[in-house]
């Protein structure tokens, strides 16, 4: 985690300096664009009463939240923000029960769950995109390619050896060991699980049998870890292991990860750039939910996931409402510049504009 910590510290410094430099600019020097307007509102020193905001949810988004919160609160000292992680399922439930002021999630509520959200009207605000890696631990194999059908068969235990013919077919010329495969997956309700299995549902239609959800009935001979970090730890410590882990956690843990075959038939390595490419072709619903997996385009990474934060449009506490609006504006404007530095992909411009419009609905 030292490398990740150093990277986060560097981004915090840059983000804070950028935020403070905006404070010193005169209004005539700031471009009159929607992003700049939201940015100026987010980063100017806070006025008014104190506010403490509590949130939970996506572990995929956690590193971004840590950077964004640190930078924002240095420029807005009267606002304190606590982000607890815990997984997308916890984020949605805590928010629905009004335990938190906002939640972050990599998956939307099911239709039957929306009626149980207690705080009234809410909006999904897109925050970023990111790659879900297929990380592995095999000595001597530094480059691996996997197709969707092969990944599906590995994770539902139809393939149990690394030198299986299907893996060999994806990797011509690569010497694969006669080694047992150990499958690692999430133990908690997880948007990463939901998006990973959604990819397999869409791209491995003839092979994948376990459907898509935030929790899956995995085969009994698999291993479970809490959060992206827990899965990363299993893969790192277990020879022959494979697991789905978000790119920031995979890099922080020093894991190797496969290039995955996309809808155009190209094997693409996960990166901020290849995840951002996937965002260029998404179809956004009216509530700003969308699917980014198996997107079209030669350069797209096919297991790209979206991540949102959810917030009530009419918070009961007006001071919190004002603080929420400031922080959400910051996340979808200035904080977007930080995303690539910690291996996330920023929002495409058209989606960023929609996110800014959604934030404007928050009363505060």
CORPELIN-V105259 format. One record per residue. N is the residue number from 1. RES is the residue in one letter. PSI is psi in degrees with one decimal (* if undefined). Layout:
N|RES|PSI  N|RES|PSI
This chain:
1|X|-9.9  2|X|-40.8  3|X|-43.6  4|X|-42.2  5|X|-41.6  6|X|-40.7  7|X|-42.7  8|X|-43.5  9|X|-40.9  10|X|-42.5  11|X|-39.0  12|X|-45.7  13|X|-46.6  14|X|-42.8  15|X|-40.2  16|X|-43.9  17|X|-40.2  18|X|-41.4  19|X|-45.7  20|X|-33.9  21|X|-32.9  22|X|-36.1  23|X|-36.9  24|X|-10.8  25|X|146.7  26|X|157.0  27|X|-33.7  28|X|-19.1  29|X|-8.8  30|X|131.6  31|X|140.2  32|X|60.4  33|X|161.0  34|X|-41.6  35|X|-42.6  36|X|-37.0  37|X|-47.1  38|X|-38.3  39|X|-45.2  40|X|-39.3  41|X|-36.3  42|X|-34.7  43|X|-12.5  44|X|148.5  45|X|135.7  46|X|143.9  47|X|161.8  48|X|-163.8  49|X|171.7  50|X|154.7  51|X|139.8  52|X|124.4  53|X|132.8  54|X|138.6  55|X|158.0  56|X|172.9  57|X|-138.3  58|X|122.1  59|X|-25.1  60|X|-39.3  61|X|-6.2  62|X|-44.4  63|X|-38.9  64|X|-44.3  65|X|-40.6  66|X|-44.1  67|X|-47.6  68|X|-43.0  69|X|-43.9  70|X|-45.5  71|X|-44.5  72|X|-46.6  73|X|-22.0  74|X|-31.2  75|X|-8.8  76|X|74.4  77|X|-14.6  78|X|-2.1  79|X|129.9  80|X|136.5  81|X|127.1  82|X|124.6  83|X|119.7  84|X|-5.7  85|X|-142.4  86|X|-7.9  87|X|154.7  88|X|-38.2  89|X|-43.9  90|X|-41.1  91|X|-44.9  92|X|-41.9  93|X|-46.4  94|X|-41.8  95|X|-44.4  96|X|-36.0  97|X|-0.1  98|X|29.9  99|X|-30.7  100|X|165.5  101|X|-28.3  102|X|160.4  103|X|157.7  104|X|137.9  105|X|148.8  106|X|7.8  107|X|148.9  108|X|162.8  109|X|145.8  110|X|157.9  111|X|-40.5  112|X|-16.6  113|X|-24.6  114|X|-35.7  115|X|-16.4  116|X|0.6  117|X|115.1  118|X|-16.9  119|X|11.4  120|X|-155.1  121|X|136.6  122|X|164.7  123|X|146.8  124|X|125.3  125|X|110.6  126|X|135.7  127|X|-44.6  128|X|174.0  129|X|161.0  130|X|160.3  131|X|137.8  132|X|116.0  133|X|155.8  134|X|93.8  135|X|149.2  136|X|164.9  137|X|91.0  138|X|120.0  139|X|135.5  140|X|-3.9  141|X|97.3  142|X|-18.0  143|X|124.8  144|X|140.7  145|X|138.3  146|X|135.7  147|X|165.1  148|X|-42.9  149|X|-40.0  150|X|-42.9  151|X|-44.6  152|X|-46.4  153|X|-33.2  154|X|-48.2  155|X|-20.7  156|X|13.1  157|X|25.6  158|X|-27.4  159|X|126.4  160|X|-2.8  161|X|144.5  162|X|-22.4  163|X|20.7  164|X|148.8  165|X|-34.2  166|X|-39.9  167|X|-40.1  168|X|-37.4  169|X|-30.9  170|X|-15.0  171|X|65.2  172|X|134.6  173|X|-4.8  174|X|131.0  175|X|114.4  176|X|139.1  177|X|155.5  178|X|77.3  179|X|137.5  180|X|140.8  181|X|131.2  182|X|116.9  183|X|128.7  184|X|139.1  185|X|175.3  186|X|143.0  187|X|-21.3  188|X|164.1  189|X|120.2  190|X|129.2  191|X|-30.2  192|X|-43.0  193|X|-43.8  194|X|-44.1  195|X|-38.1  196|X|-46.3  197|X|-26.8  198|X|-39.7  199|X|-46.5  200|X|-36.3  201|X|-39.4  202|X|-34.9  203|X|-16.4  204|X|55.7  205|X|-31.5  206|X|-10.5  207|X|-37.1  208|X|126.8  209|X|-6.4  210|X|5.6  211|X|-168.3  212|X|130.7  213|X|171.6  214|X|-19.8  215|X|139.9  216|X|145.4  217|X|85.3  218|X|156.2  219|X|149.9  220|X|-26.1  221|X|30.5  222|X|168.1  223|X|145.6  224|X|138.5  225|X|147.7  226|X|123.2  227|X|169.2  228|X|-37.8  229|X|-36.0  230|X|-41.2  231|X|-41.9  232|X|-40.2  233|X|-40.0  234|X|-47.1  235|X|-44.5  236|X|-35.8  237|X|-0.3  238|X|114.9  239|X|133.1  240|X|1.7  241|X|154.6  242|X|142.4  243|X|161.4  244|X|124.2  245|X|137.5  246|X|153.1  247|X|-45.2  248|X|-42.5  249|X|-36.6  250|X|-43.2  251|X|-42.6  252|X|-31.3  253|X|-1.8  254|X|31.8  255|X|153.4  256|X|147.1  257|X|152.5  258|X|154.1  259|X|137.6  260|X|139.2  261|X|126.0  262|X|-176.9  263|X|-21.4  264|X|1.3  265|X|11.6  266|X|138.8  267|X|116.4  268|X|134.8  269|X|140.9  270|X|135.5  271|X|169.5  272|X|-42.5  273|X|-42.7  274|X|-27.9  275|X|-39.7  276|X|-35.9  277|X|-36.1  278|X|-31.7  279|X|-17.8  280|X|-22.8  281|X|16.6  282|X|152.8  283|X|116.3  284|X|130.2  285|X|170.6  286|X|-31.7  287|X|10.1  288|X|18.1  289|X|154.5  290|X|167.2  291|X|132.5  292|X|-6.8  293|X|149.7  294|X|36.4  295|X|156.2  296|X|159.4  297|X|138.0  298|X|-32.2  299|X|1.5  300|X|140.0  301|X|126.3  302|X|-18.7  303|X|65.0  304|X|132.2  305|X|147.4  306|X|162.0  307|X|134.8  308|X|163.5  309|X|144.0  310|X|139.7  311|X|143.9  312|X|141.4  313|X|-21.0  314|X|72.1  315|X|139.3  316|X|-34.0  317|X|113.6  318|X|-36.5  319|X|-41.1  320|X|-36.8  321|X|-44.2  322|X|-41.3  323|X|-40.9  324|X|-43.8  325|X|-41.2  326|X|-46.9  327|X|-40.5  328|X|-38.6  329|X|-41.9  330|X|-44.6  331|X|-38.2  332|X|0.5  333|X|-93.3  334|X|-40.8  335|X|-19.3  336|X|-30.5  337|X|-24.2  338|X|-23.6  339|X|-49.0  340|X|-27.1  341|X|-20.5  342|X|29.5  343|X|24.5  344|X|170.1  345|X|131.5  346|X|164.7  347|X|139.0  348|X|152.6  349|X|-44.2  350|X|-37.4  351|X|-34.4  352|X|-41.8  353|X|-39.7  354|X|-37.4  355|X|-42.9  356|X|-39.6  357|X|-36.4  358|X|-41.1  359|X|-33.6  360|X|-17.4  361|X|-12.9  362|X|124.8  363|X|126.9  364|X|*
